[in-house]
């Protein structure tokens, strides 16, 4: 027995492992996830929702830039990321709760397409998963994203995409992150066959993954490009009214604040310009913008009309879009805006010297600006728009006087919205001729925008750094006896 007077030696308790510190979810990632959830759950438009969320949560500077990159980047890459996640997950993607799947997409984008460190990308995504989908989802997210982090993006594409030679459409769908039907639509518009491997199609699709430069349009009679260049812009390559901005908020530019200039894609400016160069109409006259909202082309056309002694009537079937058009053209006297259905016009036939029908379309030409649209649209949406597009083009032709000119414009390269519409409508009438649209823009140095079919103009992001806008210009003649 030991001496009770001696102090007892205490056995040291085993050292505890320090608790793993949870990384807090940053506001930028919360906003990015909110955008992803809204586009998935309620078909929200990311380009409208993101600025509202940034303002609501008071994010600016680097936080706003990070939220924008994470939201838009994840939407652009979603198709590629889903293919990678399918290879890294023990569950089918359809069996993963939608909030958790969006967290995994966001984490995959950080790992494969940003400079964010792997530890931070995984840890913040695990925290997001716990918040968005519960504690049980955190471990699953951690396991999946650690597998994602084992390769870079190029290695993953090589591992999960079909062989290009055997399935070029499937390969490009994964590599460029587009649904296969959009890959096919672009290749058809470019006139490429799958046997070629679709190199031009790949360039066009890859351009949809780039961030477009902001382009301003100086309104004729109210401002000139030199005014905007003096504010730090760069004169546009193609449009005589256009100026590029490399950064900053366009709304801070005085000419934009005063309604003397506005953001407008350069191909959109050129479509309006082509209409004004067609035909041999005398100065003055009446012009019509059949589907004017939200007013970009109407603003430019109103300025051009005023400079030539003409006046523009702008119409839109929806009151809120007519209101936007009214605001866009308010500073120009030679214009009027009405709420009217272009398919059931309130004006007399044969009234206008120049008519533009910038018809509702799928918007596949603006996927750089609206990355979520590629996942929102379907072939059924394109087919559903066809009757309306044909009806509006027929109405535009009817509105023009003999000798008048008509521009048919879509922000889409899809043949079902472009050449097929114009071909069907013109084939059924004997009073219209298709003009050479590229020739109308031939004075623009270096510009080449022909479609494979010839007389139409098709702009492309990879060729012109514009939206993929289609333009056909028609001239109305006297009706034939058989029409």
C-alpha positions as CSV (number, residue, x, y, z in Angstrom):
1,X,0.0,0.0,0.0
2,X,1.3,3.4,-0.8
3,X,2.1,6.1,1.5
4,X,-1.2,8.1,2.0
5,X,0.8,11.2,2.8
6,X,2.3,11.4,-0.7
7,X,0.3,13.2,-3.3
8,X,-1.3,11.1,-6.0
9,X,0.0,11.3,-9.6
10,X,-2.8,12.3,-11.9
11,X,-2.9,10.4,-15.2
12,X,-3.0,12.9,-18.0
13,X,-6.3,12.9,-20.0
14,X,-5.9,12.0,-23.7
15,X,-5.5,15.1,-25.8
16,X,-8.6,16.1,-27.7
17,X,-8.5,16.7,-31.4
18,X,-9.3,20.3,-32.1
19,X,-12.8,20.8,-33.4
20,X,-12.9,21.4,-37.2
21,X,-13.7,25.0,-37.7
22,X,-16.6,25.5,-40.0
23,X,-16.0,28.1,-42.6
24,X,-18.7,30.7,-42.8
25,X,-20.7,31.1,-46.0
26,X,-19.8,34.4,-47.6
27,X,-22.5,36.8,-48.8
28,X,-21.2,36.6,-52.4
29,X,-21.7,32.8,-52.4
30,X,-25.1,33.2,-50.8
31,X,-26.2,35.5,-53.6
32,X,-24.8,33.3,-56.3
33,X,-26.7,30.3,-54.9
34,X,-29.9,32.3,-54.6
35,X,-29.6,33.1,-58.3
36,X,-29.1,29.5,-59.2
37,X,-32.0,28.4,-57.0
38,X,-34.3,31.0,-58.5
39,X,-33.5,30.0,-62.1
40,X,-34.0,26.3,-61.2
41,X,-37.1,26.7,-59.1
42,X,-39.1,29.4,-60.6
43,X,-37.6,30.0,-64.0
44,X,-36.2,33.4,-63.0
45,X,-34.0,35.5,-65.3
46,X,-30.5,35.7,-63.9
47,X,-29.7,39.1,-65.6
48,X,-32.7,40.7,-63.9
49,X,-32.5,38.9,-60.5
50,X,-28.8,39.3,-59.8
51,X,-28.6,43.1,-59.8
52,X,-31.7,43.3,-57.5
53,X,-30.1,40.8,-55.0
54,X,-26.8,42.7,-55.0
55,X,-28.6,45.9,-54.2
56,X,-30.9,44.3,-51.7
57,X,-27.9,42.8,-49.7
58,X,-25.7,45.8,-50.1
59,X,-22.9,44.0,-52.0
60,X,-20.5,46.1,-54.2
61,X,-17.0,46.1,-55.4
62,X,-15.2,42.7,-55.1
63,X,-18.1,41.0,-53.4
64,X,-20.4,41.9,-56.2
65,X,-17.9,40.9,-58.8
66,X,-17.4,37.5,-57.1
67,X,-21.1,36.9,-56.9
68,X,-21.6,37.7,-60.5
69,X,-18.7,35.4,-61.6
70,X,-20.0,32.6,-59.5
71,X,-23.6,32.9,-60.6
72,X,-23.0,33.5,-64.3
73,X,-20.0,31.1,-64.5
74,X,-22.0,28.3,-62.9
75,X,-24.9,28.8,-65.3
76,X,-22.6,28.9,-68.3
77,X,-20.9,25.7,-67.3
78,X,-23.8,23.8,-65.9
79,X,-23.9,21.2,-68.7
80,X,-20.2,20.4,-68.3
81,X,-20.4,20.4,-64.5
82,X,-23.4,18.0,-64.5
83,X,-21.4,15.5,-66.6
84,X,-18.5,15.8,-64.1
85,X,-20.8,15.5,-61.1
86,X,-22.5,12.4,-62.6
87,X,-19.1,10.7,-62.7
88,X,-18.2,11.8,-59.1
89,X,-21.5,11.1,-57.4
90,X,-22.8,7.8,-56.0
91,X,-26.3,9.0,-56.7
92,X,-27.9,9.8,-60.0
93,X,-28.2,13.6,-60.5
94,X,-32.0,13.2,-60.7
95,X,-32.0,11.7,-57.2
96,X,-30.1,14.6,-55.6
97,X,-32.2,17.3,-53.9
98,X,-32.2,20.4,-56.2
99,X,-30.8,22.8,-53.6
100,X,-27.9,20.4,-53.0
101,X,-27.3,19.9,-56.7
102,X,-27.0,23.7,-57.2
103,X,-24.5,23.8,-54.3
104,X,-22.5,21.1,-56.0
105,X,-22.6,22.9,-59.4
106,X,-21.4,26.1,-57.6
107,X,-18.6,24.2,-55.9
108,X,-17.6,22.5,-59.2
109,X,-17.3,25.9,-60.9
110,X,-15.0,27.2,-58.2
111,X,-12.8,24.1,-58.4
112,X,-12.6,23.8,-62.2
113,X,-12.9,27.4,-63.5
114,X,-11.7,29.9,-60.9
115,X,-8.5,30.7,-59.0
116,X,-10.2,29.9,-55.7
117,X,-8.2,27.4,-53.8
118,X,-9.5,23.8,-53.6
119,X,-9.8,23.8,-49.8
120,X,-11.8,27.1,-49.7
121,X,-14.0,25.9,-52.6
122,X,-14.8,22.6,-50.9
123,X,-15.2,24.0,-47.4
124,X,-17.5,26.9,-48.4
125,X,-19.6,24.5,-50.5
126,X,-19.9,22.1,-47.5
127,X,-21.1,25.0,-45.4
128,X,-23.6,26.0,-48.1
129,X,-24.8,22.5,-48.4
130,X,-25.4,22.3,-44.6
131,X,-27.4,25.6,-44.8
132,X,-29.3,24.8,-48.0
133,X,-30.0,21.1,-47.6
134,X,-29.3,20.0,-44.0
135,X,-26.5,18.5,-42.0
136,X,-26.7,15.2,-43.8
137,X,-26.0,16.9,-47.1
138,X,-22.7,18.3,-45.9
139,X,-20.8,15.0,-45.9
140,X,-22.1,14.0,-49.3
141,X,-21.1,17.4,-50.7
142,X,-17.6,17.0,-49.2
143,X,-17.1,13.5,-50.7
144,X,-18.3,14.5,-54.2
145,X,-16.4,17.7,-54.4
146,X,-13.2,16.1,-53.2
147,X,-13.5,13.7,-56.1
148,X,-14.1,16.6,-58.5
149,X,-10.9,18.3,-57.2
150,X,-8.8,15.3,-58.3
151,X,-8.7,16.6,-62.0
152,X,-8.7,19.8,-63.9
153,X,-11.4,20.8,-66.3
154,X,-9.6,19.6,-69.5
155,X,-8.9,16.2,-67.9
156,X,-12.6,15.9,-66.8
157,X,-13.9,16.7,-70.3
158,X,-11.6,14.1,-71.8
159,X,-12.9,11.6,-69.3
160,X,-16.7,12.3,-69.4
161,X,-17.4,13.6,-73.0
162,X,-18.2,11.2,-75.8
163,X,-15.5,10.6,-78.5
164,X,-15.5,13.6,-80.9
165,X,-15.2,11.5,-84.0
166,X,-18.0,9.2,-83.1
167,X,-20.4,11.8,-81.6
168,X,-19.3,15.4,-82.4
169,X,-22.7,16.8,-81.2
170,X,-22.5,15.0,-77.8
171,X,-18.8,15.9,-77.4
172,X,-19.5,19.6,-78.0
173,X,-22.6,19.5,-75.7
174,X,-20.3,18.5,-72.8
175,X,-17.3,20.5,-73.8
176,X,-19.1,23.8,-74.4
177,X,-21.9,23.3,-71.9
178,X,-24.9,23.5,-74.3
179,X,-27.9,21.2,-74.8
180,X,-27.4,18.9,-77.8
181,X,-30.3,20.5,-79.7
182,X,-28.6,23.9,-79.5
183,X,-25.3,22.4,-80.8
184,X,-27.3,21.0,-83.8
185,X,-29.1,24.3,-84.4
186,X,-25.8,26.2,-84.5
187,X,-24.2,23.7,-86.8
188,X,-27.2,23.9,-89.1
189,X,-27.1,27.7,-89.2
190,X,-23.4,27.6,-90.0
191,X,-23.9,25.0,-92.7
192,X,-21.6,22.4,-91.0
193,X,-22.0,18.7,-91.3
194,X,-21.2,16.4,-88.3
195,X,-18.6,14.6,-90.4
196,X,-16.4,17.7,-90.3
197,X,-16.1,17.5,-86.5
198,X,-18.0,20.9,-86.3
199,X,-15.0,23.2,-85.8
200,X,-16.9,26.4,-86.6
201,X,-19.8,25.3,-84.4
202,X,-17.4,24.8,-81.5
203,X,-16.0,28.4,-82.0
204,X,-19.6,29.8,-82.0
205,X,-20.6,27.8,-78.9
206,X,-17.3,28.7,-77.1
207,X,-18.0,32.4,-77.7
208,X,-21.2,31.9,-75.7
209,X,-19.0,31.3,-72.7
210,X,-17.3,34.6,-72.9
211,X,-18.3,37.8,-71.2
212,X,-19.4,40.4,-73.8
213,X,-18.1,43.9,-73.8
214,X,-20.7,46.6,-73.1
215,X,-21.5,48.5,-76.3
216,X,-23.2,51.9,-76.3
217,X,-25.1,53.5,-79.1
218,X,-25.1,57.3,-79.5
219,X,-28.5,58.5,-80.6
220,X,-28.2,60.5,-83.9
221,X,-29.0,64.2,-83.4
222,X,-28.5,63.9,-79.6
223,X,-25.0,62.6,-79.2
224,X,-22.0,61.4,-81.3
225,X,-19.6,58.6,-80.7
226,X,-16.9,61.2,-80.0
227,X,-18.9,62.3,-77.0
228,X,-18.7,58.7,-75.6
229,X,-15.1,58.2,-76.6
230,X,-14.3,61.3,-74.5
231,X,-15.8,59.5,-71.5
232,X,-13.2,56.8,-71.9
233,X,-14.9,54.5,-74.5
234,X,-13.5,53.1,-77.7
235,X,-15.0,53.7,-81.1
236,X,-16.8,50.5,-82.3
237,X,-15.4,48.5,-85.1
238,X,-18.5,48.2,-87.2
239,X,-21.3,50.6,-86.2
240,X,-20.9,54.3,-86.9
241,X,-22.9,55.0,-83.7
242,X,-21.2,52.5,-81.4
243,X,-18.7,52.8,-78.6
244,X,-17.2,50.0,-76.5
245,X,-16.8,50.3,-72.7
246,X,-14.1,48.2,-71.0
247,X,-15.6,48.6,-67.5
248,X,-17.6,50.7,-65.2
249,X,-21.3,51.3,-64.9
250,X,-22.8,52.7,-68.2
251,X,-25.4,54.5,-66.1
252,X,-22.7,56.7,-64.7
253,X,-22.1,58.3,-68.2
254,X,-23.9,61.6,-68.6
255,X,-25.1,60.9,-72.1
256,X,-26.7,57.7,-70.9
257,X,-28.3,59.4,-67.9
258,X,-29.7,62.1,-70.2
259,X,-31.2,59.6,-72.7
260,X,-28.8,60.7,-75.5
261,X,-27.1,57.3,-75.6
262,X,-27.9,53.8,-74.4
263,X,-26.5,50.2,-74.2
264,X,-27.3,48.4,-77.5
265,X,-25.6,45.4,-79.1
266,X,-23.6,46.4,-82.2
267,X,-25.4,44.0,-84.5
268,X,-28.7,45.4,-83.4
269,X,-27.4,48.8,-84.4
270,X,-26.3,47.5,-87.8
271,X,-29.7,45.9,-88.4
272,X,-31.4,49.3,-88.0
273,X,-28.8,50.9,-90.2
274,X,-29.3,48.4,-93.0
275,X,-33.0,49.2,-93.1
276,X,-32.3,52.9,-93.6
277,X,-29.9,52.2,-96.5
278,X,-32.3,50.0,-98.4
279,X,-34.5,51.2,-101.2
280,X,-34.6,54.5,-103.0
281,X,-37.3,56.3,-101.0
282,X,-37.4,60.1,-101.0
283,X,-36.5,61.9,-97.8
284,X,-39.1,62.2,-95.1
285,X,-42.0,59.7,-94.9
286,X,-43.3,57.4,-92.2
287,X,-41.4,54.5,-90.5
288,X,-42.8,51.7,-88.3
289,X,-41.2,49.6,-85.6
290,X,-43.7,46.8,-85.3
291,X,-42.4,45.1,-82.1
292,X,-40.6,48.0,-80.5
293,X,-40.2,47.1,-76.8
294,X,-38.0,47.7,-74.9
295,X,-37.0,50.4,-77.4
296,X,-33.3,50.0,-78.4
297,X,-33.8,49.9,-82.1
298,X,-36.7,52.4,-81.9
299,X,-34.4,55.0,-80.2
300,X,-31.8,54.6,-83.0
301,X,-34.4,54.6,-85.8
302,X,-36.2,57.6,-84.3
303,X,-32.9,59.6,-84.4
304,X,-32.2,58.5,-87.9
305,X,-35.7,59.3,-89.0
306,X,-35.6,62.8,-87.5
307,X,-32.3,63.5,-89.3
308,X,-34.0,62.7,-92.6
309,X,-37.3,64.5,-92.0
310,X,-39.2,61.3,-91.4
311,X,-41.2,60.2,-88.3
312,X,-41.3,56.9,-86.6
313,X,-44.3,55.1,-85.1
314,X,-43.3,52.5,-82.5
315,X,-45.7,49.8,-81.4
316,X,-45.7,47.0,-78.9
317,X,-48.5,44.7,-77.8
318,X,-47.6,44.9,-74.1
319,X,-48.2,48.1,-72.1
320,X,-45.0,47.8,-70.0
321,X,-42.8,47.4,-73.1
322,X,-44.5,50.3,-74.8
323,X,-43.8,52.3,-71.7
324,X,-40.1,51.5,-71.9
325,X,-40.1,52.4,-75.6
326,X,-41.7,55.7,-74.8
327,X,-39.0,56.4,-72.3
328,X,-36.3,55.4,-74.7
329,X,-37.5,57.8,-77.4
330,X,-38.7,60.6,-75.2
331,X,-35.9,62.9,-76.1
332,X,-36.5,62.6,-79.9
333,X,-39.4,64.6,-81.3
334,X,-40.0,62.6,-84.5
335,X,-41.6,59.6,-82.8
336,X,-44.8,58.3,-81.3
337,X,-45.4,55.1,-79.3
338,X,-48.6,53.1,-79.2
339,X,-49.8,49.9,-77.6
340,X,-50.9,47.8,-80.5
341,X,-50.9,44.2,-81.6
342,X,-48.8,43.9,-84.7
343,X,-50.7,40.9,-86.0
344,X,-53.9,42.9,-85.9
345,X,-52.7,46.4,-86.9
346,X,-54.5,49.6,-86.1
347,X,-53.0,51.3,-89.2
348,X,-54.0,51.2,-92.8
349,X,-52.1,48.8,-95.1
350,X,-49.5,50.3,-97.4
351,X,-48.8,53.3,-95.1
352,X,-45.1,53.1,-94.3
353,X,-41.9,53.7,-96.2
354,X,-39.8,51.6,-93.8
355,X,-40.9,48.8,-91.4
356,X,-38.8,46.8,-89.0
357,X,-40.2,43.6,-87.4
358,X,-37.8,42.6,-84.6
359,X,-39.9,39.6,-83.7
360,X,-40.2,37.7,-80.4
361,X,-37.8,34.8,-80.6
362,X,-35.9,32.2,-78.5
363,X,-33.0,34.5,-77.7
364,X,-30.4,31.9,-78.6
365,X,-28.3,34.7,-80.1
366,X,-27.8,36.3,-76.7
367,X,-26.6,33.3,-74.7
368,X,-23.4,35.3,-73.7
369,X,-25.7,37.8,-71.8
370,X,-28.3,35.3,-70.6
371,X,-26.5,32.1,-69.8
372,X,-29.5,30.5,-68.1
373,X,-31.5,30.7,-71.3
374,X,-29.8,27.7,-72.8
375,X,-31.3,25.6,-70.0
376,X,-34.7,27.3,-70.0
377,X,-35.5,27.0,-73.8
378,X,-36.5,23.9,-75.7
379,X,-37.2,22.9,-79.3
380,X,-40.8,23.2,-78.4
381,X,-40.4,26.8,-77.5
382,X,-38.8,27.5,-80.9
383,X,-41.6,25.7,-82.8
384,X,-44.3,27.6,-80.8
385,X,-42.9,30.9,-81.9
386,X,-43.0,30.1,-85.6
387,X,-46.7,31.1,-86.3
388,X,-46.3,34.4,-84.5
389,X,-43.1,35.2,-86.3
390,X,-44.7,34.5,-89.7
391,X,-47.8,36.5,-88.8
392,X,-45.7,39.5,-87.8
393,X,-43.6,39.4,-91.0
394,X,-46.8,39.2,-93.1
395,X,-48.2,42.2,-91.2
396,X,-44.9,44.1,-91.7
397,X,-45.1,43.5,-95.4
398,X,-48.7,44.6,-95.5
399,X,-47.9,47.8,-93.6
400,X,-45.3,48.9,-96.2
401,X,-46.2,50.9,-99.2
402,X,-45.3,49.7,-102.7
403,X,-41.5,50.3,-103.0
404,X,-41.2,50.3,-99.2
405,X,-38.6,48.2,-97.4
406,X,-39.0,45.8,-94.5
407,X,-36.4,44.4,-92.1
408,X,-37.0,41.1,-90.4
409,X,-34.8,40.7,-87.4
410,X,-34.3,37.9,-84.7
411,X,-31.8,37.5,-81.9
412,X,-31.4,33.9,-82.9
413,X,-29.5,31.9,-85.5
414,X,-31.9,29.0,-85.5
415,X,-33.1,28.2,-89.0
416,X,-36.7,27.7,-87.8
417,X,-36.7,31.4,-86.7
418,X,-34.7,32.9,-89.5
419,X,-34.5,31.6,-93.1
420,X,-37.4,29.3,-92.8
421,X,-39.7,32.0,-91.7
422,X,-38.7,34.4,-94.4
423,X,-38.7,31.7,-97.0
424,X,-42.2,30.5,-96.1
425,X,-43.7,34.0,-96.1
426,X,-42.1,35.3,-99.3
427,X,-42.8,32.1,-101.2
428,X,-46.6,32.6,-100.5
429,X,-46.7,36.1,-101.9
430,X,-45.9,37.7,-105.2
431,X,-45.3,41.3,-104.0
432,X,-42.0,41.1,-102.2
433,X,-38.3,40.7,-103.2
434,X,-35.5,39.6,-100.8
435,X,-32.6,42.2,-101.0
436,X,-29.0,41.5,-100.4
437,X,-28.6,42.5,-96.7
438,X,-24.8,42.1,-96.5
439,X,-24.5,44.4,-99.5
440,X,-26.4,47.1,-97.7
441,X,-23.6,47.1,-95.1
442,X,-20.8,46.7,-97.6
443,X,-19.6,50.3,-96.8
444,X,-18.6,49.1,-93.3
445,X,-14.9,48.4,-93.6
446,X,-14.0,44.7,-93.1
447,X,-17.6,43.6,-92.2
448,X,-18.6,40.3,-93.6
449,X,-21.9,38.8,-92.3
450,X,-23.5,36.6,-95.0
451,X,-25.5,33.6,-94.0
452,X,-24.8,30.4,-96.0
453,X,-28.1,30.9,-97.9
454,X,-26.8,34.1,-99.5
455,X,-28.9,37.3,-99.3
456,X,-29.4,37.2,-95.5
457,X,-27.0,38.6,-92.9
458,X,-26.1,36.5,-89.9
459,X,-23.9,38.0,-87.2
460,X,-22.0,35.8,-84.7
461,X,-20.2,36.3,-81.4
462,X,-17.1,34.4,-82.6
463,X,-16.9,36.4,-85.9
464,X,-18.2,39.8,-85.0
465,X,-18.2,39.9,-81.1
466,X,-21.9,40.7,-81.3
467,X,-25.0,38.8,-80.5
468,X,-26.0,36.2,-83.1
469,X,-28.6,38.4,-84.8
470,X,-30.2,37.5,-88.1
471,X,-31.3,40.1,-90.6
472,X,-33.4,39.9,-93.8
473,X,-34.3,43.0,-95.8
474,X,-37.2,42.8,-98.2
475,X,-38.7,45.3,-100.7
476,X,-42.4,45.4,-101.5
477,X,-43.5,45.7,-105.1
478,X,-46.9,45.8,-106.8
479,X,-49.0,42.7,-106.0
480,X,-49.0,40.1,-108.8
481,X,-52.3,38.9,-110.3
482,X,-51.9,35.6,-108.4
483,X,-51.2,37.1,-105.0
